[in-house]
């Protein structure tokens, strides 16, 4: 089991550099050439101290009534999720499978958020039966939920938090594939939050539905999963809060009020080690544009759904270089994962900056020497299986270790079964003593998959 703090506060320790981590990985022989068929010559590894410290920064930036649910899809590794659980965080789920996974991890139903835009009736019932926060995505789903709620007793409905996701139309961000607040978005109910008469007229049917159905006690908004500006994100959050305030004012005295706002996630990762925008910077913009979210009485719970910001910067990937090939003007270094683990890097490289690559000798020392233009390629059977193209690296040789930084989110959680490849083991490291004398403690977070587990999918 991963040892975690009690969630009240995180005590900072001396940061662990990547060089220190790779030396420790080499010392423990976690990344070595395969000798048996079952061996895995590559790993993911997470800096658990830095991961916890980041969660503490998120909590400290916002008021106590804020609830921070981490997007499971970004990193569904159970032992990583349990760190968040112990630290007081929740789980945001994009599928009923993730809901089931989170419940099995020990998250309480009310601390789980279920956001799928395509829910079946049994899935909706399962979420409500387990008191999972349910965010309705569209008006068709609203009618399904209405029929289910009408069949529930007051005791069954007690404690259920049911939200409606609005699309405030704040526009595209820097990454179109991650921008979900446009008129062509598949997410949410169109509900412009601007002041014009046309915008007011368009959102009126949404307001009327919210006023009518007072089992809806939350409003949900999520403008994008990366590439959005702080102003766009805060405009969406403010729009959700203002809609809730108007609905509460127009509901009758006997109707229940909206008491929760879910402002989604999507705080951008800048890449390259740059921490901006920070949680504190985001909180400052939100306080200016949506002050009602912070007083704790207007709304008794405000939910965030950070994914990439909670994970990407805190994991690395390390692989033995199995093959090198000379190319015109450079070299190819082949590692043991490609688009099967780094889907976006290979198929949609515009969605993020390249993983910062490094090269180490087989004994974990930083490699130096002549710089060569190097493509880091994966093992899958198609030409586009290039994880990092044109990296300037010391001359890579067979047996060296290639390391990819900023690989902690939307990597292994997006793995594919293409070419029936196994997933590598996942380790965590932290300050401590596991007997290796280097001041670090390593814990296994996942054993990876076996051939039997991979091939069973095809039965």
N, C-alpha and C positions, 0 to 999 in steps of 0.2 A: 504493500500500500504506500501511496505517496503521503509523506508527512506534510501537513499544511497548518497554517496558523489558525487562530480562533476567529478570524474575521473582523475583529474590532479594529486592529491597526496592523500595518506591516512594518517590521523593524528592518531598515535598510542594512544591507551588508555590502562588502566590497564587491563592485561589479566583476563579473567573470568575462574576460575577453574571449573572442573567438579563438585566438591562438592558444590560450590556456585550455579551452574546451577541446580543441582538436588534439592537442598533446595528450590530454587525459583519455580521449577516445582511442587514440593509438596505443597508449600504455595498456588499456584494458582489452585491446585487440577486438574492438567492436567493428572495425572496418579493416578487413584483411582479405587477400585473395582467397577465393573459394577452394577448398580441398575436397569437399564432399558435395554430392548433388544437392543436398538440403541447405548448404551454407548460403548465407545472404551477404554479399560483399558491399552492402550499403545500409545506411540508417538515416532516419530523421532524429534530431535531438533538440530538446527544448530547455532554455534557460529558465528554470522554475522560479528562481529568485526574481529575475526581471519580470516574469509573467505576473507574479503576485504583486510586485511593486506597481505595475501598471494598473492592475485592478484597484489597488488602493488609491491611486491618483484619480481614477474615475469616480470612486465613491466620495472622495474629499471635495471634488469640484461641484457637487450638487447637494441639495438639501436632504435631510434624513428620510423624508417621505418618498424620495425617488427610489425606484426599483430597477436595477440594471440586469436585464436578461441578455445573456450572450447568445448570438446566433449560432445554433448548433451546427448548421451546414458548413460553417467556416472551419470547424475543427471538432468532429464528433467523438474524439478519443475519450473514452469513459473516465480515465484517471485525470485527464486535464479538466474535464467537466466537473469532476468532484472537487477540484481545487476551488473552482468558482462557487460550488454549492456550500462548502465550508466557509468561504469568505462572505457569504450572504447574497450571492448573485443568483439570478434565475436562468431560465433557458427559453430562448425564442426558437420556435419550431416551424419549419416550412412544409412539413409533412406529418401525417399521423404516425409514421415510423419513428420520426424524431420525438414525437410526444411520448410514445411507448418507451423509447430509449431513455428519455429524461425521467419518467416516472420510475423506471427500473433503477436509475442511478440514485434515487432518493429525493429528487426534487418534489416539493409539495405541489399539488395541482394549481393552487392560486399563484404560484411563482413561475408557472409555465405559460407561455403565450403561443397560441396556435394561429398561424397567419396564412395558411395555404389559400390560393385563389380558386382552388378546384376541390372542394370537400364533398364527400358523399354524405348521405343522410346518416348511415351508421357511424361515420367518423365524427360528425357533429354531435351525435348522441353520446359517443364515447368521451369526447372532450367535456361536455357538460356534466356527465355522470361523475367525472373525476375532478370537477371544479377548476378545470383548466381555463384560463382567460381565452375567450373565443373572439377573434376579430372577423366579423362578417365582411366579405370582400365586395359583394354586389347586391343589387336589389332582388335578384332571383334567389340568392342564398338567404336574404332577409326573410323571404316568404317561407322558405324551408324551416328556418330557425323559429319563426313565429309559430308554425304548426307544431313543432316539437315542444316549444315552451308552453303552449296552451295545453299540452297533454301532461305536463309536469305538475306535481303538487307544489304548494308553497314551500314545503320542507325541502323538496328536491331542488327547487330553484334558489333557495337561500344560499348566499355566498357566491353565486355565479356572476362573473364579470363578462359582459357581452358588449363588444365594441363594433362600430361600423367604420370601415376604412374609407376615408375620403381621398380623392385625388385633387389637390388644391391648385394644380396647373401652374406650378412655379417655373416650368420649363426644363430644357435640357441642361445637363452638366457637361463636364469635359469628356465623359465616356458615355456615348449614346446607349450602349448595351446595358448600362447600369442606371440609366435615367428613367424613372417610372412616374414622372409627374407631367406628362404630355397628353395631348388628346388621343394619341394612338397607344397609350399604355394599356396593358392588359390588367392592371391592378387598380382596385378601388372604384368608388363611385365618383363620377365627374362632379366636382363641387368647387368652382372657382371662388377664391376668397378675396378678390379685388373689390373696389368700391363702386364700380360703374353700375348703371341700371341694368345693363344686359347681364352682368355677372350676378347681380342680386336675383334677377328673374330666373337664371339657370340654377342657382342653388336652392331656390325656394322649395321645389319638390323634395329635395333631400332633407331640408329642415322640417317639412311637414311630416315626412316619414319618421324622423327622429322624435318629433313631438308626439306623434300618435303611439309609437311603440315604446313605452317607457320601461320595457325590460332591457332596452339598450341603455347601459349606464356608463359607457366609455366611448371615446372617439379616438380613432387610430389614424395616423398619417406616417408615410415613409416616402420621401421624395426621391431617393436614389441610394444605391449601395456603394458609392464612390464617385469622386469627381464633381460632386456638388459643392457650391460655395457655402460658407457659414451663413450668409444672408439668405440664400435659398432655403436651406434647412430650417433656419429660424422662422422664415416666413410661413413655411408649412406648419410648423409647430404652433405658431401664433394663430394661424387660420383655424387649426383644430380647436384650440382653446376658445377662440371667439365664437365659433359655431356652438360649442358646448354651452357657453355662457348664454347665447341667444336662445338655445333650446330650453335651458333651465328657466329662463325668464318667461318663456311662452307656455311651458307646461303648467297644468293646473296645480293647485295646492295639494291635491290628493295624489298626484303623480310623483313617481320617484325621480330623482335628479341624476344627472350625469356627474359622477364623482372621480372618474379616472381618465387620464389622457395618456395615450401611447404615442410618443413622438418618433418611433422607429430608430434606426441606426444610420449607418452610412457615413460616419465621420471619416474624411479621407485619410488614407495612408499616403504620405508624400514620397516615400522610398528614399533610398540612399542614406539612411540613418537620421534623416530630418524628422524630429518629433512633431512638427507643426502640421496642421493646427492641433493644439492641445485641448484637453478636456476643459481646462480653465478658460481658454479663449472661446470655446463654444458656449460655455455656461454664461460668459459675459454678454455675448450677443443675444442669447436667449433671455437673459434678465432684462435686457433693454426692450426686446420686441414682444416678449410674452411674460410679463412679471407675475401674472396670476398663477403660473406654474410653480412658483417658489414659496408661496405663503403657507402652504400646507392645510389651508382651510377651504379655499375655493375648490381645490381638487385634492383629495386625500391620498391619491397615488398617481405618480407620473412614471411612465415606463420608458426605458431606452432599450435598444436592440443592437448593440455594437457587435460586430463580427470581426472584420479584418483588423480594425484598430486594436482589438483585444488579443490578436493572435499573430499576425504576419511577422512582426519584427522580432519575435521571441523564439523562433525555430530556425534551425539550419538543416541542410541535407549534405551528407558526405558519402562519396562513393569511390571505390577503387577504380582507377582507369584501366579498362580491360584491353582496349585496342587504340592505337593511334594511326592516322593515315595522313600522308602529305597531300596537300591540295595546292592549286595555283596560288601562290602568295601566302600560304599559311598551312594550317594543320587542323585535323579533326581529332578530338579526344572523345572516345565513346565511354559513357558511364552506364550505370545499371537501371536508370529510370529516365523516361522521356515523357511522352504525352499521356502515358498511363498514370503518372503522378502529377505532371505539370501541364494540365490540360490547357489552361489559358495561355501559358507561355508559348505553347506549340501551335495551337489553333487560333488564338485571338491575342497576339502579342500587344495589340494596341490597348488592351485593358489594364495593363500595369507596366511599370518599368522593368527591365530585365533583372533577374536575380543577380546580385553582386557576386561574381565568382572569385575564388581564391584557389591556389594550388599549394599542396604540402607534400613533403616527402613521405615515404611509407612509414617512417618513424615519427611523423607528426610535426616535423620542423617546417617553417615557412620556406617555400622554394624560392630561389633567386636565380638570376642568370639572364640570358638573352630573351628579349620579349618577342613573342610570336603571335600573329593574328590567328586566333583559335576559335573554332566552332565546337561548342560542347553539345554532343549529339547523344540521343537516347538509343535504346536497343530495338525499338519497334520497327515494323516492316513497312515504312513509307518515308518518302524523302523529306517531308515536313517535320520529322521528329528531331528538331533542333531546339534545345532548351535555351541556350544562349548563343547568339550568333556574333562573330567578330570580336570576341573578347581579347584584350591585350594581356597576355599571361606569360610568365616564364615558361620556357620550352617544356611542355608536358610529356612525360614518358609513361610507358606501361608500368603499373604498380604504384604510381603517385596517387594522391588523394585529392580529388576535386571537391570543393565545398561551395555550396550555394547558400548565400545569406538571405534573410527576409523571406524564409520559406515556411513559416509557421501556420499560415492560413490559406484556405482555398487551394491546397495542394493534395495531400493524402485524402482529404475529405471529398475530393472530386475525382478520385481514382476511377479508372475504367478497367474493364475486363478484356480490352483489346489485346490480342496475342496471348491470352491466358497467362499473363505474368503475375507473379506474387507481389504482394506489398511488403516493404521492408520492415524490420523492427523499428520501434520508436522508443527513444530513451529520454529521460529527463535528468538534468544535473543541477546541483545547488551547492552552496557552501556546506561543508560537513566532512565526515570521515567515513569512508567505506572500506578502509584498510589499505588503500593504495598509496598513502603518504603524500598526496598532492593537495590536501585540503578540500577535496570535492567529494560529493556523494552522488553516485549514479543510481537511478531507479528505472526499472523497465516499465514503460507505459503501455506497450503493446508488443506482442511477440511477432507481429506480422502475420502473413497468411502462409499456409502450407499448400503444396500442390493439390492435395486432396480437397482442401477447402475451395481452392480456385476452380477445380474441375467439376466439383459437385454442382456448380451453377448451371452446367450444361446437361445434367441428368434429365 
